[in-house]
Amino acid sequence: NAGVTQTPKFQVLKTGQSMTLQCAQDMNHEYMSWYRQDPGMGLRLIHYSVGAGITDQGEVPNGYNVSRSTTEDFPLRLLSAAPSQTSVYFCASSTNPWATELPGAFFGQGTRLTVV
Amino acid sequence: RKEVEQDPGPFNVPEGATVAFNCTYSNSASQSFFWYRQDCRKEPKLLMSVYSSGNEDGRFTAQLNRASQYISLLIRDSKLSDSATYLCVVNLYTGGFKTIFGAGTRLFVKA
């Protein structure tokens, strides 16, 4: 049982480049979300999905796109990378809309992204 | 004012010590509360839920004070392995489901 798998674990981009962070879960969870974590700040929600074909914006959506074509996958796309997007990105999946309710959110191992 | 505030620490304690963390939240519509643990360069993991009646899990005790809008975590008999960042997390519903993470409190337990 892999849980939540994020790839890549590390990435360096140049300003203006685009890329996709991959997230896959094998627990058949309806709810998936993307967060970014910056020093001195809590995790902030970028986008989330309540099921295949349904996505919505979180607190900090600008510069990011998502899609949810299957229950398992929830990729995050950076359209034109900027230094302000240097951060650690976490994907999470859960059985309910509050990502942290029991039985608890399952987080991927994170992607450390640096934009130069 | 941040919606969820924590003392960033770090807290440096010797093994065997008792340490307490507090967290305050600003929105009275907050509905459920949690403590998460995050090891260095790792993903957050659920430590425990927090209930008004207080709850205990081994050496860990969590308390919620709705009137004062704060949450606490008490760790007794600290172990080296308790060294981590502890995140306070609040769920609320304000026309939509929202989860707010505190920035975390760092704990270092030393031999």
Interface residues (C-beta under 8 A of the other chain):
Chain A: Y35 G40 M41 G42 L43 R44 L45 F90 P97 W98 A99 T100 E101 L102 G104 A105 F107 G108 Q109 G110
Chain B: V4 P8 S32 F34 Y36 R41 K42 E43 P44 K45 L46 S49 L87 V89 N91 F97 K98 T99 I100 F101 G102 A103 G104
